């Protein structure tokens, strides 16, 4: 129960109906959670735990997630609307985060620095302290785990605020951590609104680090709040990521890859491949195949395991519709989708949508839509593809589809994004691969070994030896 007894409803976007009511955390609850985290951080149970035992706890968490995989996937599907097979994949990736970081918990070593015979100098890597984690609604268990697992491996304590639109699996994750031997207070999960609970956490003077995933506008506001207390942040923000398709690409492989990049999770992914840059000579052949693929996709409730589920909310559905309407008014051509399907359901559905003949300066080519809408832009030369790819205020991911390794590597070095995939778009969750943005897509890195630097601080110890 929250300190003031407040509650909020959680909706299933597949039906628009309430399927859970939860305690709603406010500022007092944030204060209590941060205090609990600090208390746990300084307790011998966590502070003095040997790193190998931290790793064993993470391994047990991973195993428990896998044991409860179907239960967690069902909750994730109902909470977000995503197809059950994708929810299962997200749960598997969640477990993988804990397995991966369990393996490095006892390998966070410092180094020695040679200063000559009169000194011994070395560094220590210590936990940064209490990490605040603000988790979005689109991948709650996966994104929650990608921040929690490295923070625990580093020895931090955590206060996690999941989105009020999809808080269910992060709450289960907190329960699992306790069941697996994590000392009480090390991981605190507090569901509530962003305007109250999230703002209170981001501005809290007693947090030591903040990780945020969400929109640019909210990320800027969160970073300003944290800056008032000199709290470092990792921000994973928006994207308008390009898939660049050349005429020599494997057409069937590329159609599947491009479609999955935009229609996975109904396009509600920061790293969605929402711009298709296609070589002009290949345009008609490729877009015809892509339209056939999009039109054949089955849309429906997540628990029925369709090809694509609903949008998260009525409000977001209306935003997506508005972008498509504006794009058509600006002169784009509709190749597929563009409307709500007639499903006879109260859910928030929108068809997989392809908008062709898009100009780079159109709103649908510049702004993040966060829905299943792909903007298609032609190019003639490699240099033009680079210019179009970089003509964005974002820089999160890019995909390159070609059999020519010279083209692929030239683009990989010239595109300003945090990740470049060649003849694929993603790598099974990419737990091992550093992830983060250029430009307004944010700063800092999550995933891989680079993520650990976020949750560690370096202390130097210098000793002058006694004279002989």
Phi and psi in degrees as a GROMACS rama.xvg file:
@    title "Ramachandran Plot"
@    xaxis  label "Phi"
@    yaxis  label "Psi"
@TYPE xy
-73.9201  164.657  UNK-2
-62.6825  -30.9923  UNK-3
-106.999  6.80564  UNK-4
79.9133  6.69041  UNK-5
-69.8543  149.591  UNK-6
-134.966  167.835  UNK-7
-146.28  157.243  UNK-8
-95.4358  145.893  UNK-9
-110.939  129.945  UNK-10
-106.351  143.956  UNK-11
-86.4754  112.251  UNK-12
-67.56  -13.988  UNK-13
-72.2798  -24.5416  UNK-14
-125.58  -17.483  UNK-15
77.8401  9.04968  UNK-16
-102.656  152.788  UNK-17
-69.3878  131.404  UNK-18
-124.871  -0.247  UNK-19
-160.477  152.046  UNK-20
-127.304  126.964  UNK-21
-124.116  157.718  UNK-22
-63.1305  138.03  UNK-23
-104.972  111.327  UNK-24
-72.8005  140.915  UNK-25
-121.112  -165.68  UNK-26
-60.4514  -39.8568  UNK-27
-64.1401  -37.7045  UNK-28
-68.9955  -35.8456  UNK-29
-62.1224  -45.1003  UNK-30
-58.0675  -42.9969  UNK-31
-66.372  -39.9865  UNK-32
-67.576  -42.7167  UNK-33
-64.7669  -40.5298  UNK-34
-62.6138  -42.3355  UNK-35
-62.4202  -40.0857  UNK-36
-64.2544  -43.2793  UNK-37
-64.8805  -40.7796  UNK-38
-61.4862  -43.7805  UNK-39
-66.2723  -37.8686  UNK-40
-60.4299  -36.1196  UNK-41
-93.0851  -3.2321  UNK-42
-76.8786  149.435  UNK-43
-64.1116  -27.5604  UNK-44
-60.2786  -33.5873  UNK-45
-107.436  -45.3003  UNK-46
-60.7698  -39.8774  UNK-47
-97.4753  2.10011  UNK-48
-65.4291  131.493  UNK-49
-67.4983  146.216  UNK-50
-55.3854  -36.2055  UNK-51
-61.2801  -34.9746  UNK-52
-72.0609  -34.4639  UNK-53
-57.4342  -43.0095  UNK-54
-62.2577  -38.4782  UNK-55
-65.4281  -37.1443  UNK-56
-63.6897  -43.4144  UNK-57
-62.5493  -37.9726  UNK-58
-63.4779  -41.2347  UNK-59
-65.7619  -37.6339  UNK-60
-61.7322  -45.5287  UNK-61
-58.695  -44.7873  UNK-62
-64.1787  -39.8571  UNK-63
-67.7204  -37.9043  UNK-64
-59.8012  -43.4036  UNK-65
-67.5234  -37.1901  UNK-66
-62.2211  -36.6135  UNK-67
-102.615  23.598  UNK-68
-58.7222  -44.03  UNK-69
-69.2175  -40.3978  UNK-70
-60.7605  -46.6064  UNK-71
-66.2793  -39.9511  UNK-72
-65.2993  -38.846  UNK-73
-63.3347  -43.9686  UNK-74
-63.5492  -43.8805  UNK-75
-62.2593  -41.4813  UNK-76
-64.3758  -43.2662  UNK-77
-70.0896  -34.5266  UNK-78
-72.7852  -36.696  UNK-79
-110.135  -18.5663  UNK-80
87.9309  -4.26459  UNK-81
-69.8211  152.328  UNK-82
-55.7734  146.516  UNK-83
-58.9656  -37.5338  UNK-84
-64.5917  -35.6197  UNK-85
-71.9907  -38.0638  UNK-86
-61.4521  -39.4186  UNK-87
-62.2792  -41.796  UNK-88
-63.3172  -40.2653  UNK-89
-62.9169  -39.9361  UNK-90
-65.0676  -40.8939  UNK-91
-62.6024  -41.3439  UNK-92
-65.064  -38.5189  UNK-93
-56.6589  -47.3625  UNK-94
-61.8195  -39.065  UNK-95
-62.9558  -35.7152  UNK-96
-57.5082  -45.6195  UNK-97
-68.5656  -37.2235  UNK-98
-63.2468  -45.5063  UNK-99
-62.4789  -50.2803  UNK-100
-76.8679  -20.9529  UNK-101
-59.2979  -35.6325  UNK-102
-72.4149  -14.6817  UNK-103
-111.071  -2.02343  UNK-104
-58.4712  -33.4643  UNK-105
-101.585  20.6677  UNK-106
-128.07  22.4865  UNK-107
-90.1631  78.4014  UNK-108
-97.6346  150.195  UNK-109
-86.1349  -161.732  UNK-110
-145.118  162.594  UNK-111
-101.14  149.149  UNK-112
-122.243  118.728  UNK-113
-73.814  122.447  UNK-114
-121.819  8.05282  UNK-115
101.884  179.678  UNK-116
-70.2478  -15.6324  UNK-117
-90.4329  -5.18312  UNK-118
-135.283  150.024  UNK-119
-121.253  123.792  UNK-120
-129.76  135.412  UNK-121
-149.243  162.41  UNK-122
-112.934  151.159  UNK-123
-118.932  142.597  UNK-124
-105.771  116.914  UNK-125
-118.742  151.788  UNK-126
-60.1454  141.995  UNK-127
-71.0779  -22.5225  UNK-128
129.863  -130.149  UNK-129
-93.0027  120.127  UNK-130
-98.9713  126.379  UNK-131
-93.351  128.793  UNK-132
-122.882  116.803  UNK-133
-106.812  112.552  UNK-134
-106.817  135.107  UNK-135
-81.4159  178.141  UNK-136
-89.7892  -11.7064  UNK-137
-80.9407  -32.221  UNK-138
-138.754  64.577  UNK-139
-61.2467  -45.1207  UNK-140
-76.1757  -35.0511  UNK-141
-72.2667  -49.0834  UNK-142
-70.4941  -35.7334  UNK-143
-58.022  -43.7964  UNK-144
-71.0216  -33.8155  UNK-145
-68.586  -22.1092  UNK-146
-93.9293  -39.4767  UNK-147
-66.2741  -44.8796  UNK-148
-61.0962  -50.8527  UNK-149
-67.3579  -32.1628  UNK-150
-64.3576  -41.3433  UNK-151
-67.9042  -40.6543  UNK-152
-58.707  -35.8489  UNK-153
-78.0423  -11.5885  UNK-154
93.8642  14.199  UNK-155
-78.1939  167.67  UNK-156
-108.354  157.292  UNK-157
-136.281  141.218  UNK-158
-120.212  114.541  UNK-159
-108.854  128.19  UNK-160
-111.818  104.533  UNK-161
-75.7024  162.165  UNK-162
-63.0554  143.797  UNK-163
-69.7706  -14.2654  UNK-164
-84.7467  -17.4147  UNK-165
-156.156  70.5954  UNK-166
-99.0139  -0.966379  UNK-167
-70.8025  -48.2789  UNK-168
-71.5849  -33.3703  UNK-169
-59.6136  -36.4525  UNK-170
-63.9877  -41.3832  UNK-171
-63.0554  -36.9458  UNK-172
-61.3369  -39.7071  UNK-173
-62.214  -41.5887  UNK-174
-62.873  -44.2077  UNK-175
-61.7487  -41.8155  UNK-176
-59.2747  -42.8414  UNK-177
-64.5413  -42.6356  UNK-178
-60.2317  -29.2632  UNK-179
-93.6467  8.4742  UNK-180
101.184  6.00663  UNK-181
-68.6144  128.878  UNK-182
-59.507  142.814  UNK-183
-55.0822  138.946  UNK-184
93.1791  -15.8693  UNK-185
-71.2999  -37.7299  UNK-186
-123.982  117.278  UNK-187
-118.039  128.873  UNK-188
-116.751  120.051  UNK-189
-128.29  97.0103  UNK-190
-74.5185  140.571  UNK-191
178.373  -178.001  UNK-192
-76.3541  155.082  UNK-193
-68.4885  -38.0697  UNK-194
-67.3609  -30.3105  UNK-195
-105.644  -64.165  UNK-196
-66.3747  -47.8476  UNK-197
-63.6396  -43.3896  UNK-198
-65.721  -38.9363  UNK-199
-64.4426  -35.7364  UNK-200
-73.6131  -45.2475  UNK-201
-63.6887  -32.0531  UNK-202
-95.5979  4.37997  UNK-203
-69.9811  131.453  UNK-204
-74.0103  -13.2837  UNK-205
-105.462  9.07272  UNK-206
-86.8313  156.291  UNK-207
-113.849  -12.7062  UNK-208
-162.182  151.285  UNK-209
-137.269  132.695  UNK-210
-117.105  125.392  UNK-211
-131.01  136.235  UNK-212
-125.535  126.142  UNK-213
169.19  -155.417  UNK-214
-76.5613  162.28  UNK-215
-62.8961  -47.6159  UNK-216
-59.0496  -46.2611  UNK-217
-69.8338  -37.6795  UNK-218
-60.3121  -41.4633  UNK-219
-61.9335  -44.266  UNK-220
-63.2911  -42.3466  UNK-221
-63.3991  -44.3226  UNK-222
-63.0103  -37.0081  UNK-223
-65.5048  -41.3668  UNK-224
-62.0609  -44.8919  UNK-225
-66.14  -36.3082  UNK-226
-63.4307  -29.8439  UNK-227
-60.5224  -24.7222  UNK-228
-111.336  15.3585  UNK-229
54.0706  46.0584  UNK-230
-101.254  123.032  UNK-231
-71.7664  149.609  UNK-232
-126.824  154.362  UNK-233
-115.499  124.31  UNK-234
-117.97  121.062  UNK-235
-113.343  106.303  UNK-236
-112.17  -142.315  UNK-237
-79.9583  179.24  UNK-238
-157.094  156.05  UNK-239
-140.266  62.7167  UNK-240
-74.7829  138.151  UNK-241
-93.1378  141.363  UNK-242
-106.99  119.341  UNK-243
-105.698  115.309  UNK-244
-115.047  120.674  UNK-245
-97.0082  161.849  UNK-246
-66.7105  -15.9183  UNK-247
-94.9338  8.3679  UNK-248
-70.3384  153.935  UNK-249
-69.0893  108.963  UNK-250
-64.6963  -42.9531  UNK-251
-68.5978  -44.487  UNK-252
-59.1986  -42.9542  UNK-253
-70.9403  -40.1109  UNK-254
-58.6908  -46.4416  UNK-255
-63.3856  -42.4122  UNK-256
-66.6535  -44.4306  UNK-257
-65.1968  -42.5649  UNK-258
-64.1844  -44.2836  UNK-259
-64.8262  -36.2064  UNK-260
-63.2573  -29.7692  UNK-261
-103.068  -31.9699  UNK-262
-96.4625  -11.9872  UNK-263
-58.499  134.787  UNK-264
56.4928  31.8372  UNK-265
55.0447  34.6473  UNK-266
74.1823  6.85148  UNK-267
-92.458  65.1141  UNK-268
-141.883  129.791  UNK-269
-57.4689  -35.6691  UNK-270
-94.998  14.528  UNK-271
-56.1079  140.32  UNK-272
-80.8276  79.3315  UNK-273
-91.6714  -3.99328  UNK-274
-120.531  125.417  UNK-275
-103.372  114.987  UNK-276
-103.234  110.622  UNK-277
-119.536  135.082  UNK-278
-59.5809  131.57  UNK-279
-56.6709  -39.6279  UNK-280
-67.279  -16.4279  UNK-281
-105.076  -3.86411  UNK-282
-57.1779  -56.1147  UNK-283
-63.4389  -44.746  UNK-284
-61.4192  -46.2422  UNK-285
-71.59  -46.3608  UNK-286
-67.3598  -29.6067  UNK-287
-63.4795  -46.0686  UNK-288
-64.7959  -40.6725  UNK-289
-65.7607  -40.1576  UNK-290
-64.9383  -39.7156  UNK-291
-60.255  -42.4512  UNK-292
-62.8369  -46.945  UNK-293
-63.2128  -42.0802  UNK-294
-68.6911  -24.2809  UNK-295
-84.9468  -8.50603  UNK-296
-70.6203  139.554  UNK-297
-95.8195  125.817  UNK-298
-104.471  136.662  UNK-299
-179.281  -174.49  UNK-300
-60.7527  140.928  UNK-301
-54.4968  -42.2074  UNK-302
-70.0374  -13.557  UNK-303
-87.253  0.786363  UNK-304
54.8087  57.2035  UNK-305
-78.0467  -175.629  UNK-306
-74.0044  -30.4973  UNK-307
-149.024  136.427  UNK-308
-95.1035  -163.147  UNK-309
-83.2694  170.29  UNK-310
-73.9003  154.962  UNK-311
-65.0067  -32.1041  UNK-312
-154.476  164.056  UNK-313
-60.9017  -41.4492  UNK-314
-60.8994  -45.4106  UNK-315
-67.7759  -35.7484  UNK-316
-59.7436  -43.8288  UNK-317
-66.9309  -33.2515  UNK-318
-64.0878  -44.8785  UNK-319
-60.9963  -46.5679  UNK-320
-58.3007  -40.2853  UNK-321
-63.0366  -40.2032  UNK-322
-63.82  -43.8687  UNK-323
-63.2418  -43.8446  UNK-324
-59.9407  -44.6997  UNK-325
-63.73  -39.5598  UNK-326
-62.7697  -41.9915  UNK-327
-66.9728  -36.7462  UNK-328
-66.2396  -31.7575  UNK-329
-78.7198  -9.00003  UNK-330
116.884  2.38134  UNK-331
-68.7061  157.636  UNK-332
-110.835  134.299  UNK-333
-86.4876  118.23  UNK-334
-97.3449  -27.2539  UNK-335
-161.962  149.224  UNK-336
72.8302  -139.795  UNK-337
93.1302  6.31075  UNK-338
-153.257  173.492  UNK-339
-77.8628  132.348  UNK-340
-73.2863  153.021  UNK-341
-87.2906  87.2542  UNK-342
-102.888  -8.4186  UNK-343
64.3507  35.0456  UNK-344
-129.382  158.271  UNK-345
-86.6586  7.93447  UNK-346
-77.9774  179.175  UNK-347
-109.892  75.7669  UNK-348
-102.419  148.267  UNK-349
-145.544  140.713  UNK-350
-71.866  151.785  UNK-351
-58.2041  125.896  UNK-352
-124.304  132.747  UNK-353
-118.278  125.131  UNK-354
-113.75  114.489  UNK-355
-99.6393  170.194  UNK-356
55.9227  40.0298  UNK-357
-84.4361  138.006  UNK-358
-96.1043  145.229  UNK-359
-57.432  -25.8085  UNK-360
-92.0826  -1.69173  UNK-361
-66.0547  151.666  UNK-362
-58.7257  -39.0584  UNK-363
-68.8802  -16.8429  UNK-364
-92.5512  -16.0731  UNK-365
-105.479  -35.9944  UNK-366
-103.071  148.095  UNK-367
-73.5753  120.484  UNK-368
-88.0168  -35.1257  UNK-369
59.831  52.302  UNK-370
-162.149  176.368  UNK-371
-82.0702  61.5089  UNK-372
-128.998  119.896  UNK-373
-109.049  128.097  UNK-374
-98.4012  126.858  UNK-375
-108.737  125.188  UNK-376
-129.795  135.062  UNK-377
-89.191  154.588  UNK-378
-145.172  161.798  UNK-379
-110.504  -42.6722  UNK-380
-120.545  160.035  UNK-381
-57.5437  -43.947  UNK-382
-60.2399  -36.7118  UNK-383
-66.8742  -37.0057  UNK-384
-63.5655  -41.7559  UNK-385
-62.571  -45.798  UNK-386
-62.1552  -42.2825  UNK-387
-67.7509  -41.6639  UNK-388
-60.2275  -40.0961  UNK-389
-86.5605  -4.79714  UNK-390
-82.6271  69.2823  UNK-391
-158.376  147.856  UNK-392
-80.28  -4.24765  UNK-393
-104.993  166.382  UNK-394
-164.939  69.921  UNK-395
-101.159  -59.5944  UNK-396
-138.622  154.625  UNK-397
-140.264  148.54  UNK-398
-117.885  141.046  UNK-399
-126.335  129.037  UNK-400
-122.467  106.867  UNK-401
-166.262  154.591  UNK-402
-90.1932  -5.03875  UNK-403
-93.6649  107.997  UNK-404
-65.9238  -29.4662  UNK-405
-65.9795  -44.8051  UNK-406
-59.7055  -46.2268  UNK-407
-59.9602  -47.5319  UNK-408
-74.1738  -31.4676  UNK-409
-61.8111  -46.1951  UNK-410
-64.406  -41.4711  UNK-411
-59.2536  -34.2829  UNK-412
-84.8597  -19.0376  UNK-413
-103.507  -17.1266  UNK-414
-81.6397  135.06  UNK-415
-93.8842  78.54  UNK-416
-140.733  161.671  UNK-417
-75.8933  -25.5866  UNK-418
-138.054  143.775  UNK-419
-129.005  125.944  UNK-420
-109.205  138.883  UNK-421
-116.977  120.414  UNK-422
57.7446  29.3731  UNK-423
-164.598  172.924  UNK-424
-146.531  85.3181  UNK-425
107.598  165.989  UNK-426
-146.221  64.5117  UNK-427
61.2871  38.7104  UNK-428
101.098  -26.5005  UNK-429
58.5187  36.0356  UNK-430
-55.8594  -37.5576  UNK-431
-83.5488  -8.78693  UNK-432
-101.659  124.027  UNK-433
-58.4219  136.568  UNK-434
-133.921  129.651  UNK-435
171.636  174.943  UNK-436
-112.539  164.803  UNK-437
-99.7139  163.622  UNK-438
52.0485  -134.969  UNK-439
-79.7525  5.40235  UNK-440
-79.172  -2.64252  UNK-441
116.034  -169.072  UNK-442
-149.982  160.215  UNK-443
88.3395  166.214  UNK-444
-129.346  137.806  UNK-445
-113.828  168.379  UNK-446
69.5014  161.123  UNK-447
63.1051  -175.004  UNK-448
-68.2703  -27.8704  UNK-449
-60.028  -28.9125  UNK-450
-62.4125  -28.2655  UNK-451
-63.8896  -29.5062  UNK-452
-61.0961  -27.7732  UNK-453
-61.0926  -34.6946  UNK-454
-106.559  9.98349  UNK-455
-124.696  150.485  UNK-456
-126.668  150.098  UNK-457
-101.897  128.53  UNK-458
-113.634  132.533  UNK-459
-100.065  134.99  UNK-460
-120.545  121.026  UNK-461
-118.579  125.325  UNK-462
-120.881  126.099  UNK-463
-91.7544  127.64  UNK-464
-78.78  148.517  UNK-465
-64.513  142.353  UNK-466
-69.5495  143.461  UNK-467
